[in-house]
Amino acid sequence: MMRLKSGRADGVTARIPALAMVATFVVLAIIPLFEQAYAVGEWTFALAFGIAAVGLNMLIAEGGLVSLGHNAFVAFGAYATADLAARHLAYWESFLLVAVMALVLGWVIGAPVVKLGHLNFALVTIGAGFVAPTLALRLVSVTGGANGEALPALNAPGWSGLTPAAWLYYVGLAVLLACVLVAVGLRRSQAGRALRAQRDNEVAAEAFGVQLWRIRCGIFALSVMMAGLAGWLWGITSSFVAPDSFDVTLSISLLAGVVMGGLGFAMTAIVAGIFVEFVPTWSSSISPAFDGLVEGVIIVVIMLVARQGLLGLLKNLYDKLTGLGWRETPVPVAAAPATAPTSAAAELPRPSMAPQEPT
Amino acid sequence: MHEFGEQFVNGLVDGSSYAALGLALVVILKITRIGNFAQGSQALVAVYFVWQLLQWGVPLVLAIIISTIASFLLGAIMYGLIVRPVDRDQGSPYGTVILTLGLLSVLEFGAQAIWGADPLTFPALFGNQTVTFFGVATTRQAVGTVGVLVVLCILLYLFVERSKLGIAFRAVAENRLAAASVGVPVLWILALGWGLAAAIGAICGSLVAPTLILQPQMMSTVLIYAFSGAVLGGLTSLAGAVVGCMLLGLIDDLLAAYVPAIGGSYSLLVAFVIIVAVLLVRPQGLLGHREVAAR
């Protein structure tokens, strides 16, 4: 086991991201204790957007693929949940079913589209994002058309002693935590290294044995699955789904949130979720156009001056203050068997776009 | 037969409005390898500018010319100040995809903040009188739209193939480093390309505005169709963009007219299925070249 750098960096400093993550989840966990039912509902929406953002963040930062169809996949999850509820399935059953269906949907759409290159991928997904609300309007027999569909409320189990809103919030928090852990685990796994290798240098990655099509399909399907689960939570929280909630602007909001938080950081999803839920409410009180304008300006400014996002800025600030970089801590790659062919490819120089962050 | 003729002409007219924007996209793609998702919003702002000039009493033709020149300058400046720093710092394609999506949002909602979300009426440059060719009735505006596209294509062809600047343009598209080493001012050529694309977009927007009704979301559908058409035709070929967009316009209108079950709102979906299918067989598009496949 090779250590790249010894000293204090191995101790407390290396655990800062993990500690920050734990602290954030603790703060998130005590929110329902202080808020009214309505505000708890708003926070649950933020969790739902956060779940979708985990998938999008993973797709862009690890896979190098930009999807603007995530509004369609969130809509898919929400409508599927409503439909399954109408068939008298319990929510835990529909959770599993939505996860599986979204995974399959992602694979089916991804299978041809990931072959087409980055630009065409973005284009086809933005097309899906545009078509989705229209489809939801037209497929009246499944979606209820413009009238939408109602969902029954989720009741808290008696032993918990929680209000329904708080119970749903904790369920959402658990799902978000699970998704974040999956993303962190993926980043540290061999598959994660293979993903970054194909993102940075397609030819080199393929030469090292990375199967481009399979791994891209996989990351896209996983990302769509998380968007579907976000739709599941969104649908139950809103207790009503209608086409106008899933405009392509939702995808742009998610993108803005993820870019603002910082591509590649595990905590980004939480920043993005809060951003997508609360910034529009705040900004549309100024002007209806202000929402999109703010998001656009954030994307452009972040891309121009702080490509690592807010979390990246925080990290750089911390590095400067302590003089100890997290970056110098042993990267999990060192723990992988030296024979793993992808680990070498993963250590190519990386663009500053997606900062390396041992979580 | 007449009805089919009319649908066919409608398809061609829609196709040519997509084709104009498609040309703009391909100009940028060819020389900078960037897919500019903000192209439609740039055109939208140009159209709103024309509308504003009309309110100030400027005649329509002059207003379109002023707006086109302004778009040219703004497009070039936008490339130099915003797009280039992001493109230069990192070779990865998704950075510019995210950036131009951000610009799309800024321009579209910026226009909405200034001019409001309500639809505005926009006069037709060529008038709305009906004209009849071989028994097929259409409007003067429709004929004018196709005519302008043809003129644009001829001018662009002459520029790229026959002018000295066009040679520099092709050299930059082919190999930036080699072009720079023989003295081509690469940065100016790239900015010129972005300006040219913005100007083409402004003309396209001014032509479709009377039919589509001027409002902030006006160009988003046109952009999607233009992009899809350009992909279908091959992102590296100017002729391909025109052919692809025309085909898409025809498919769209004919489906809406004759296959009502999947026409209308589903036609975009059908178009995408066709595009994905074509690209799986010919990844470079119908008329594209393989070796410079867009990233």
Interface residues (C-beta under 8 A of the other chain):
Chain A: I60 G64 L65 V66 L68 P112 V113 K115 L116 G117 H118 L119 N120 A122 L123 V124 I126 G127 A128 F130 V131 T134 L135 L137 R138 R199 D200 I252 L255 A256 V259 S287 P288 A289 F290 D291 G292 L293 E295 G296 V297 I298 I299 V300 M303 L304 R307 P351 S352 M353
Chain B: G35 F37 I82 P85 V86 D89 Q90 G91 S92 P93 Y94 G95 V97 I98 L99 L101 G102 L103 L104 S105 V106 L107 E108 F109 G110 Q112 A113 A117 P216 S220 T221 I224 F227 S228 V231 L235 S265 Y266 L268 L269 F272 I275 V276 L279 L280 P283 A293 A294 R295
